[in-house]
Amino acid sequence: MNRNLLRITLVLTTVVTGNVVLAQQKLKPYTPTHKQVIESYKRAATLDSALRKIPLATTVKPNWQKDGKEFWYRAPLQNRGYEFYLVDAGTKAKQKAFDHARMAEALSKVTNHTELATKLPVTDMVFSNGNKQVTLKTGADWYTCDLQTYQLTKTTIPAEKAVVQQRRFRTDSVSPDKQWIANIHNGNVFVRPASGGQPVQLSADGTIEKAYTRYSWSPDSKNIIAFLSDPKKVREVYYILADVSGTTRGQLKSHPYAQPGDENTTYQMNVFNVATKTQIKVDVETSENVPALHWQMGNPRYFTYERSDRGHQRFRVIEVDVTNGKIRNIIDQKTNTFIFDQRIYTKYLPQTHEIVWITDKDGWRHIYLVNELTGEEKLVTAGDWVARDIDSVDQKKRQIWFKGSGKNSTEDPYFVHYYRIDFDGKNLFDLTPEKGNHAVVYSPDATYYQDTYSQINVAPVIQLKETVTGKKVMDLEHPDTKALIATGVKLPEVFVAKARDGKTDIWGVICRPSHMDPTKKYPVIENIYAGPQDSFVPKDFLPYGEMQSMAELGFIVVQIDGMGTDNRSKAFHDVCWHNIADAGLPDRILWIKAMAKKYPQADIDRVGIYGTSAGGQNSTGAMLFHPEFYKAAVSACGCHDNRIDKQWWNEQWMGYPVGPHYDEQSNITNAAKLQGNLLLIVGEADTNVPPESTYRLADALKKANKDFDLIIIGGSDHTDGGPYGRAKKRDFFVKHLLNVDPPNRNMNELALKN
């Protein structure tokens, strides 16, 4: 071991020393000839094809059997083949599910097609009779197979695989005690005796135009909670399909699409007492949705519900007293920035009058236990790390099962681990202590869990473990990467540099060409998506992908999570507030400069950037707001003005009401700042980000007399352009960063010789 450590140390020292020497020299830019570029394209295509044929079991999908102890899964083989395994967790045995050659022969007889043993068309299975028989699905049919004779008999779907079709009908119209039936007529709330009789009108303030639309009974059948609506029509956006088969005219299409600042339908909560026929308007502002109601166990006088105010700066759990309509705030979170609505987690425990709640109100996202009766909040998890989400809550054992990241200070802070902790914050147990990014899947009865962990350049380990103890039961898969490495492909490298504050670590990855000449400088291309709803740098094993494929053309391709993205501290996330144009670009620039300082082969005088959707906005924004650094960009289906994009996403980060900061940060408003080379791509039928977002940017660039390229993908929705768009993206960077013409496909320059 000491010799190996010494050897690794010497290699690292040599690499670092070599780069220091190279940094002191003046490296020449990598400037390939047209012929060399063509060879790079061909080499990348050959590598793409070769790597797709290499079997790498990076995931296992366990298909558990009824006994909860056995499961089968499919494992990859060479040339995109696969085989099936059967695992017995009780005996720790793993074996091939059957004789694949004999099964292929048997299936060929019933499918009337020659089936391959390495590509059996089996999509589901149930084993029985001590695993001597299997009922399997091929196509739309099920067959029973005797695994001794391999005779197939057509059968019906096994009972455990049948999907029970539930009738859809409204049960809430009938009161819990079955004595009353409620309904809405001409916009108002009525009840009538279930045994028959005349309906009784409970409300009079509803109309056809402004009607009561939703209602709910109290558990004791004494009250109805109903919501009076004030509808607002959602305005439409439009696009034109230019090439519709069978017609010589374009077709105008439209769909409802709420944009920032638009009016929304509101609802007023009311309580109706059936016996007294009285109406009480709940003492709370109108809301923009109809919430779920949580009735207090044993006391139907009270219920609670959740409310997020428009603008995303206040979240409440509100208790309502049905006798008088008065409210009490059990939870009342306020912030000067934003509360991320989609990450709000609450779990109600009615028997103990408690609420499990996740919030980042104290600087980091953590779990709290809230007393529903008193409003007292107790911190369950704590520290400078993130409680990502809760898997389950065990009320009897008073334990919470959750996943978090950043707790292990020696690891990448984005690595996900799975934990168990008591309600009182004691006995924190890491179910996944191994270094890496973990993904856990529990068996149906939670006796076992499958743990898959890896790093971007470390192949995954897939194990079966016991849930109670966390002990390993057995290894399932650990792919051999020898064939992968033999292709010459370079696995990504993790790189860390300081953010704009000089303190915070910014994490990213580097992809290099497999044929890189260490005495040359290569252009840098950043793959950006800075949407604040998550973090995006891959953490799982990434043997190959678009970034590495692009690197093969003669680029260093990077991806970075800058400030303003999620899964770090609240302060890290808050950078995006009213500031989405920032996109963490100051951090990204510093990261790339730090990379170039360590690796002088990175030519930061030739930096490109590309992205899709929010990444399309970010990549164009990089050109407009940081033209001194970014020289070329490819932006697909970008939300170039946050006033044009969808309401829920943009108001979450940019706030409500719409202020001047929306205009100030618009790519369209700032189009005249363009200095570098820009390619815009948009699908003409984009229903996610309206295509006019790109069209308006193009018009603003035209009016500013700017040069740019625009590709419209006919009939396509939200897209990076598909294979055509991705090819044009590569060509664009080759032309503008390598300063050489890309292959001429019209002249068939990429044809591979036999």
C-alpha angles and dihedrals in degrees: 000000000000091000090050092049090049091050092050090047092050092049093049091046090051092050093048093043090047091053091048090054091046090049089057090053125068106252117209118238116254103249110167125194121246089258092052090050091053089052090050091054091050092047091051091049092049091049091048090054095044094049094051089061096053112098113231118169098210095154138026122204106203115212102199121210125226094265091062091228103081133054139167130217141178121246125195126249135189119299093021094301125138144194135205128244131193118211127197108198092190095058095028089234126149122184141153108282093233144329100299095199093053091044090052090052092049094047092048089063094056099037094044087225131103103254122201121228088226095051107038111175093230117137103170139015143186119195122209145159093052090314090299090116134043131191108207139182123227118173106328094327135090124215135185114224126196102216092210099052098020091222113157121214122186112240143162127272112287114254094243090055097048115109112224109227107220120206113242113225137137112260096169091077089073116069118241091251089051091234100110139042119205128199142158119245125178089349096307137103119253134176130194133183112269089225091058137274142115120320117248120220112226101176133041102175097077123097136183088260096042104030138166102257108174135030141172135195124234114240092251092051092235099110141037121208108209134175124223110210132215100195123210119191113239106234120233135241123208143214136173126233101214100188112044116166114246097019138081093210133077117244123232112222129186140178137179111271126170114213130194112290096018118135116258132206111264133204131210116208117227135179120216120193109211097204098047095030089224128148125215122188107217112243096244137096121265114272133214095233141034107251131213113256123225112199119210109251111247094005115069090181089088138048132171132215138175126249131186114189119226108264091045096248100113133046124180141179102208129198117210126202106213093201094066109004093243119147137212124196109230091177120019113174118180130177139178090225122031143307111220100233097194091057096051108121125190130167118187119215103192097180093061097027092239135134125208106213134179118206140153093212093123096050102276131056107258144157121260132186111217126197105227093205100047103021091233112157123209123190112233100178125028143174142072095308139083131259097210103188144328121253098188145339119224104204095184096052091032092230133139123211112203146149125239142169137212098035094113103071094198093058138071102284090227094060109117120225130179123233146180122211138171121247090251092058094254132121098032106189125192109217090187109041097157116106113260145061109304135208117187129196118187124214114248093264092036093239090125138020133201113227119199116183134170145138127236091263099025118080117242126264114211116198140169114228140181112254098216098047103022089227120149115255097185146323116262106180140352110170121225109234097192093104090047094052091044089066088066094242115153116229115225121267124223113230130186129196137163124272127233090281090061091232112064120084117236115203128208145142135245127214118193132189113262090229097048116154107220091211092061134075117231129202116254122230121191122208103210136191111155100170106150093224095085147344117271115189105113115250101177123083109293109188092169141349145143094296093056091043090054090047089059088069090065106281138116103228121198140181124199140181106219130186114294095049124104139258097058130078123321089248090054090051095044092068087085095058110120082342109083091138088066089072089178087282095144088056093045093052091050090048093052091047091050090050090052090050091056095036110035090188086081108094106208092181086073108048125156131181136197138182146156130232105340084007087057089056091044096050094050089044089054089058094047101041100031105030091147090069110025114061105174135022140183111202121187125195091336125184090230095175119033091213090065096049129081118302102229095052099043100041087051091066105018096041137221136306099043106251136185090274088075090061095040092056097043116120087213093056090048098042093116089067092071113125106155134055119292133188118190121198125187138166111233092220098048109153094174100057111015109247091229086075087072094035092054091049090050090050092050090050090050092050089050089052092242127157115235141140126241129194119187114197107213117231093358127132125207102342149145086226097272119240091334094050093046091050091050090049091058092045091051094054092044090054098043103032102031091034094223133111113261120232115296104235091187087063091045092239092158095059109132116230118235 
